[in-house]
Amino acid sequence: RTHPVTVNRISEARERAERLDGGTIRDDSFEYKIVWHKLNVKAAPDPAQAKYTYSKLLADGNYQQESIVRYGYVLALTEAGDINDARVEAAKLLASDPGVISFRLAAAKVEERANDYPAALVHYRAAYEMDPTSRAVVYGYANTLTLAGEPEQARKLLKSFGVGNRQDPTLYRYIAEAETRMGAQAKSHFSLAEYYRIVGELNLAAVQLRLAQKAPDVTNYELHRIDARLDEVNKEMLELKTSLKQREDEREERRR
């Protein structure tokens, strides 16, 4: 709310849009249907109703592609907390289509809900081998590694993936969580500051950087890095305050 879209950001967004392939979106593609069913389950006001709907579709044979409907059923079962049934249906999915990443992720989510992190990691590793560039795979994999007590490995995975994703706030949130589990307080506060900075919460970013400065495990090298980033954030806040003041003055002038 306090971080207006700048001219540079608008220009960058337009440039990206112009580079996009203008091809027709096919609503009968496999990928489209996967996303549609995932959103359909997420949007359902009652997971039990979604579970019933997909169960009936499968029982009646009312589908064009059984695996996609079963995928929706697995998601609905997971949302409803029916883990045993979800695990059975996920196994059927993987038996028929082991190379579909979305099916692997669905199976991993089932095991996460069951708090069986070793089993979830089996699916995430398989998915990662299929596509190590997938954001959903890497973030799910890293989060489960952290929950499974392997935060150092999670951080390493995220840092490697993040080389080309420095403006993704979710990246820094997951890194911060891993660093917190590692007990790396200074690093965790710095990563959380990066998260807040990207989403435009500059005041919160500054708070995290000040906490990083006072962390008992902060090194001299980290302190220099933190100080430099805090200077940048303070400068950005000042520029924002000036910009908002100018806009307010312009509105006041127009009212006169």
WOTALIN-V910271 format. One record per pair of residues at least 24 apart in sequence whose ideal C-beta (glycine too) atoms are under 6 Angstrom apart, sorted by the first residue. I is the first residue (numbers start at 1). GAP is how many residues later the second one is. If there is no record, write none. Layout:
# WOTALIN-V910271
I&GAP ; I&GAP
This chain:
# WOTALIN-V910271
3&197 ; 33&35 ; 34&68 ; 37&34 ; 37&35 ; 41&31 ; 41&34 ; 41&35 ; 47&32 ; 47&33 ; 48&32 ; 50&26 ; 51&25 ; 51&26 ; 51&29 ; 67&29 ; 67&30 ; 74&32 ; 78&31 ; 78&32 ; 78&35 ; 83&30 ; 83&31 ; 86&24 ; 101&26 ; 101&29 ; 101&30 ; 117&27 ; 117&30 ; 117&31 ; 120&24 ; 139&35 ; 142&32 ; 143&31 ; 146&31 ; 146&32 ; 146&35 ; 151&27 ; 151&30 ; 151&31 ; 154&24 ; 169&26 ; 169&29 ; 169&30 ; 185&30 ; 185&32 ; 186&26 ; 186&29 ; 186&31 ; 186&32 ; 186&36 ; 202&31 ; 202&34 ; 202&35 ; 205&28 ; 206&27
